[in-house]
Amino acid sequence: MDWTIVQFLAPAIAASLIIAGIHAYLGLHVVERGVIFVDLSLAQIAALGAAIAIWRGVDAQDPSVYWMSLGFTLIGAFVFSVVKGHTAKIPHEAIIGISYAVASAAVILTLSKATGEAEHLQNMLVGNILSVQWPEVWLTAVIYALIGAFHWVFRKRFLAISMDPVGEAARGVSVRLWDFLFYASFGLVVTRSVAIAGVLLVFCYLIVPSVGGMLYSERVPARLAIGWVMGVVVSILGMYFSVLFDFPTGAAIVCTFGLILALMAAVRPLVRRLV
C-alpha cells in the first residue's frame, strides 16, 4: 500500500482500534453473564430508533438519528435490567432473543415505508467505517475513555456481578441497579459503534476477542490482553484485505475475525503442549 492509501485508511483504522479496545473488555462481561446476543439485540434496538427517524423523513446523517437510536437503546437497557430475575424460570437470553427478533422485524417494516430502504438496511448491518472522519474518531475516543474510566472505578463490582450475581444479591448488593448501569453504559457504546461500523462488525468486536482469550487463559487480565491484541491485529489485517481485494471493509474484518479465531483454535493444542 502506498502512503496515500494509508492516509485514507488512517481514520478508519483508528476508529476500529478504539472500538476493539472497549468492546474486548465489555465482551468479557457479556460472555461471563451468558448473554451472548445482548449486543446484537441492543444494536438492533438502536437500529430501530434510527429507522423510525429515517421513516419520519429525517436525513440519515442528521444528529437526531443518533439521539433517537440512543434513546431506544437506553429503553432496551432498562428492560433487560428490570426483567432479569436470577431466580426466574425464563432465561435472560430468551428475553434478549425475543427483543432482537421483534426489533429486527420492526426495522424491516419501518424501512419498507421509507425510500432507499435497501441502502439503509445494508448500512445498519455492515456499516461504512471507511467514511468515518477524524472529528468523529476523536469524539468517539473521548466518549469511550469516559465510559472506560467509569468501568475502571467500579471494575470489582461489575466483575463480581457478572461472575456471581446470586452471591452478590445475597450480600445485599442491588444487582438490578448495577445491571442497569452496565447495560446503559454498554448501550452507549453499542449505539456509537453501530453508527460507525454496523451491527455485524460490532458484534464480532464484542464476542470474538473474548472467545479468543478464553481459548488460552482462564485469568481475566490475560484474556483481556489476548482480546485486545486480537482486535488490533484483525482490524489492521481486515483493512489490508479490504484494500488488496477490493472487499467491503466491514465484511472483510468480520471474515478475518472468523479466520483468525479458527486459526487460534487449531493451534491451541500445540501451544498447550509447548507451555
C-alpha positions as CSV (number, residue, x, y, z in Angstrom):
1,M,0.0,0.0,0.0
2,D,1.3,3.5,-0.8
3,W,1.2,6.4,1.6
4,T,-2.0,7.9,0.0
5,I,-3.9,4.7,0.8
6,V,-2.5,4.7,4.4
7,Q,-3.6,8.3,4.9
8,F,-7.1,7.5,3.5
9,L,-7.5,4.5,5.8
10,A,-6.0,6.2,8.9
11,P,-9.3,7.4,10.4
12,A,-11.0,4.1,9.8
13,I,-8.1,2.2,11.4
14,A,-8.0,4.5,14.4
15,A,-11.8,4.0,14.8
16,S,-11.6,0.3,14.6
17,L,-8.8,0.1,17.2
18,I,-10.8,2.3,19.6
19,I,-13.9,0.1,19.1
20,A,-11.8,-3.0,19.6
21,G,-10.3,-1.7,22.8
22,I,-13.6,-1.2,24.7
23,H,-15.5,-4.0,23.1
24,A,-12.9,-6.6,24.1
25,Y,-13.5,-5.5,27.7
26,L,-17.3,-5.4,27.5
27,G,-17.3,-8.8,25.7
28,L,-15.6,-10.4,28.7
29,H,-18.6,-9.4,30.8
30,V,-21.1,-10.5,28.2
31,V,-19.5,-13.9,27.9
32,E,-19.4,-14.3,31.7
33,R,-23.0,-13.3,32.0
34,G,-24.0,-15.7,29.3
35,V,-25.9,-13.1,27.3
36,I,-24.0,-13.5,24.1
37,F,-26.6,-11.9,21.9
38,V,-27.2,-8.8,24.0
39,D,-25.0,-6.8,21.7
40,L,-27.0,-7.8,18.6
41,S,-30.2,-7.1,20.4
42,L,-29.3,-3.7,21.7
43,A,-27.7,-2.9,18.3
44,Q,-30.9,-3.9,16.6
45,I,-33.0,-1.8,19.0
46,A,-30.7,1.1,18.2
47,A,-31.2,0.5,14.5
48,L,-35.0,0.6,15.1
49,G,-34.7,4.0,16.6
50,A,-32.7,5.2,13.6
51,A,-35.1,3.5,11.2
52,I,-38.1,5.3,12.8
53,A,-36.2,8.7,12.5
54,I,-35.5,8.0,8.8
55,W,-39.0,6.9,8.2
56,R,-40.2,10.2,9.6
57,G,-38.1,12.0,7.0
58,V,-35.0,12.8,9.0
59,D,-31.8,12.7,7.0
60,A,-29.6,9.7,7.9
61,Q,-26.7,12.0,8.7
62,D,-28.7,14.2,11.0
63,P,-27.6,14.1,14.7
64,S,-31.2,13.5,15.8
65,V,-30.9,10.0,14.3
66,Y,-28.2,9.2,16.7
67,W,-30.1,10.5,19.7
68,M,-33.2,8.6,18.7
69,S,-31.1,5.4,18.5
70,L,-29.6,6.2,21.9
71,G,-33.0,6.7,23.4
72,F,-34.2,3.4,22.2
73,T,-31.0,1.7,23.4
74,L,-31.4,3.1,26.9
75,I,-35.0,1.8,27.0
76,G,-33.7,-1.6,26.0
77,A,-31.1,-1.5,28.7
78,F,-33.7,-0.6,31.3
79,V,-35.9,-3.5,30.2
80,F,-33.0,-6.0,30.2
81,S,-32.0,-4.9,33.8
82,V,-35.6,-5.0,35.1
83,V,-36.9,-8.2,33.6
84,K,-33.8,-10.1,34.6
85,G,-34.5,-12.2,37.6
86,H,-31.8,-14.5,38.8
87,T,-34.4,-17.0,40.1
88,A,-36.8,-16.5,37.2
89,K,-37.9,-19.5,35.1
90,I,-37.5,-17.7,31.8
91,P,-33.8,-17.5,30.7
92,H,-32.5,-14.0,30.3
93,E,-31.2,-15.0,26.9
94,A,-34.7,-15.8,25.8
95,I,-35.8,-12.2,26.5
96,I,-32.8,-10.9,24.6
97,G,-33.5,-13.2,21.7
98,I,-37.2,-12.2,21.5
99,S,-36.2,-8.5,21.7
100,Y,-33.7,-9.0,18.8
101,A,-36.3,-10.7,16.6
102,V,-39.0,-8.2,17.2
103,A,-36.6,-5.2,16.8
104,S,-35.3,-6.7,13.5
105,A,-38.8,-7.3,12.1
106,A,-39.8,-3.8,13.2
107,V,-36.8,-2.3,11.4
108,I,-37.7,-4.1,8.2
109,L,-41.4,-3.0,8.5
110,T,-40.4,0.6,9.2
111,L,-37.9,0.9,6.4
112,S,-40.3,-0.7,4.0
113,K,-42.2,2.6,4.2
114,A,-39.0,4.7,3.7
115,T,-37.2,5.4,0.5
116,G,-33.9,3.8,-0.1
117,E,-34.6,1.1,2.4
118,A,-32.1,-1.4,1.0
119,E,-29.2,1.0,1.4
120,H,-30.3,1.9,5.0
121,L,-30.5,-1.8,5.9
122,Q,-27.1,-2.5,4.5
123,N,-25.5,0.4,6.4
124,M,-27.0,-0.8,9.6
125,L,-25.8,-4.3,9.1
126,V,-22.3,-3.8,7.8
127,G,-21.8,-0.1,8.3
128,N,-19.4,2.1,6.4
129,I,-16.4,2.5,8.6
130,L,-14.3,3.9,5.7
131,S,-16.5,7.1,5.8
132,V,-15.6,8.0,9.3
133,Q,-13.7,11.3,9.8
134,W,-11.2,12.4,12.4
135,P,-13.6,14.6,14.4
136,E,-15.9,11.6,14.8
137,V,-12.9,9.4,15.8
138,W,-11.8,11.9,18.5
139,L,-15.3,12.3,19.9
140,T,-15.7,8.5,20.0
141,A,-12.4,8.2,21.8
142,V,-13.4,10.7,24.4
143,I,-16.8,9.0,25.0
144,Y,-15.2,5.6,25.3
145,A,-12.5,6.9,27.6
146,L,-15.2,8.3,30.0
147,I,-17.1,5.0,29.9
148,G,-13.9,3.1,30.4
149,A,-12.9,5.2,33.4
150,F,-16.4,4.6,34.9
151,H,-15.9,0.8,34.5
152,W,-12.4,1.0,35.9
153,V,-13.6,2.8,39.0
154,F,-16.3,0.2,39.6
155,R,-14.5,-2.8,38.0
156,K,-14.7,-5.0,41.1
157,R,-18.4,-4.5,41.4
158,F,-19.1,-5.1,37.7
159,L,-16.9,-8.2,37.6
160,A,-18.4,-9.6,40.8
161,I,-22.0,-9.2,39.4
162,S,-21.0,-10.7,36.0
163,M,-19.4,-13.8,37.6
164,D,-21.6,-14.3,40.7
165,P,-24.9,-12.4,40.6
166,V,-26.6,-14.7,43.1
167,G,-23.9,-14.3,45.6
168,E,-23.8,-10.5,45.2
169,A,-27.6,-10.4,45.7
170,A,-27.3,-12.5,48.9
171,R,-24.7,-10.0,50.2
172,G,-27.3,-7.2,49.8
173,V,-26.0,-5.6,46.6
174,S,-28.6,-4.1,44.3
175,V,-28.0,-6.3,41.3
176,R,-30.7,-4.7,39.2
177,L,-29.3,-1.2,39.7
178,W,-25.8,-2.4,38.7
179,D,-27.2,-4.4,35.8
180,F,-28.9,-1.2,34.6
181,L,-25.7,0.8,34.9
182,F,-23.8,-1.9,33.0
183,Y,-26.4,-2.2,30.2
184,A,-26.8,1.6,30.0
185,S,-23.1,2.2,29.6
186,F,-22.9,-0.8,27.2
187,G,-25.8,0.7,25.2
188,L,-24.0,4.0,24.9
189,V,-21.0,2.1,23.4
190,V,-23.1,0.0,21.1
191,T,-25.1,2.9,19.8
192,R,-22.0,4.8,18.9
193,S,-20.2,1.8,17.5
194,V,-23.1,0.7,15.3
195,A,-23.3,4.2,13.8
196,I,-19.7,3.8,12.7
197,A,-19.2,0.1,12.0
198,G,-22.6,-1.6,11.7
199,V,-24.3,-4.4,13.6
200,L,-22.3,-7.4,12.4
201,L,-18.9,-5.8,12.9
202,V,-19.7,-4.5,16.4
203,F,-20.9,-8.0,17.4
204,C,-17.6,-9.5,16.3
205,Y,-15.6,-6.9,18.1
206,L,-17.6,-7.7,21.3
207,I,-17.6,-11.6,21.2
208,V,-14.7,-12.9,19.1
209,P,-11.8,-11.4,21.1
210,S,-13.3,-12.6,24.3
211,V,-13.7,-16.1,23.0
212,G,-10.2,-16.0,21.7
213,G,-8.9,-15.0,25.1
214,M,-10.9,-17.8,26.7
215,L,-9.1,-20.4,24.4
216,Y,-5.8,-19.6,26.1
217,S,-6.4,-18.4,29.6
218,E,-8.9,-18.5,32.5
219,R,-7.5,-15.4,34.1
220,V,-9.3,-12.2,33.4
221,P,-6.2,-9.9,32.8
222,A,-4.7,-12.5,30.3
223,R,-8.0,-13.0,28.5
224,L,-8.4,-9.2,28.2
225,A,-4.8,-8.8,26.9
226,I,-5.3,-11.5,24.3
227,G,-8.6,-10.0,23.2
228,W,-7.0,-6.6,22.8
229,V,-4.1,-7.9,20.7
230,M,-6.5,-10.0,18.6
231,G,-8.7,-7.0,18.0
232,V,-5.8,-4.8,16.9
233,V,-4.3,-7.4,14.6
234,V,-7.6,-8.3,13.0
235,S,-8.6,-4.7,12.4
236,I,-5.4,-4.0,10.6
237,L,-5.5,-7.2,8.6
238,G,-9.1,-6.7,7.7
239,M,-8.5,-3.2,6.4
240,Y,-5.5,-4.5,4.4
241,F,-7.5,-7.3,2.8
242,S,-10.3,-4.9,2.0
243,V,-8.0,-2.7,0.0
244,L,-6.0,-5.6,-1.5
245,F,-9.0,-7.5,-2.8
246,D,-11.4,-4.6,-3.1
247,F,-13.8,-6.1,-0.5
248,P,-16.4,-4.2,1.6
249,T,-14.4,-3.2,4.7
250,G,-16.9,-4.3,7.4
251,A,-17.4,-7.7,5.9
252,A,-13.7,-8.2,5.3
253,I,-13.0,-7.5,9.0
254,V,-15.8,-9.8,10.1
255,C,-14.5,-12.7,8.0
256,T,-10.9,-12.0,9.2
257,F,-12.2,-12.3,12.7
258,G,-13.6,-15.7,11.9
259,L,-10.4,-16.9,10.2
260,I,-8.1,-15.8,13.0
261,L,-10.4,-17.4,15.6
262,A,-10.4,-20.7,13.7
263,L,-6.6,-20.5,13.4
264,M,-6.2,-19.8,17.2
265,A,-8.5,-22.8,17.9
266,A,-6.5,-25.0,15.6
267,V,-3.1,-24.2,17.1
268,R,-4.3,-24.2,20.7
269,P,-3.4,-27.9,21.3
270,L,0.2,-27.2,20.1
271,V,0.5,-24.1,22.2
272,R,-0.8,-26.0,25.3
273,R,1.9,-28.8,24.7
274,L,4.7,-26.2,24.4
275,V,3.8,-24.4,27.5
